[in-house]
């Protein structure tokens, strides 16, 4: 009986350690994602680009069509925006990590002056390059309704 309890306790501790490692790993992956969206809200082009690999495209699915935009053009457009305070809020991100590749899937709402302009789902791909997580791809599906 004591052996069974010891084995169960050891297994439970291992699961907890793995869960702690996974949570820590997810936090490392999410750090550049949060930095990107914080910079977007400040309309800070340089800080947006600081956490993104160079020369990537944003791919958006809208009304049964693909739209592509370079990250540099997106950052320029965000920095030049003068129509009120903007923000992109993500909720309940799901993070998957395999060694040096990660994917973040998160519903989002894009607001202008606190009002929802559009919503959808963001999919961000990240790569661990020279020990640092960088966003290497961004996709979304943008819609005007229904946005709750």
Secondary structure as UniProt FT lines:
FT   HELIX           2..42
FT   HELIX           45..50
FT   TURN            54..55
FT   STRAND          57..62
FT   TURN            63..64
FT   STRAND          65..70
FT   HELIX           71..80
FT   STRAND          86..98
FT   TURN            99..100
FT   STRAND          101..112
FT   TURN            113..114
FT   STRAND          115..129
FT   TURN            130..131
FT   STRAND          132..143
//
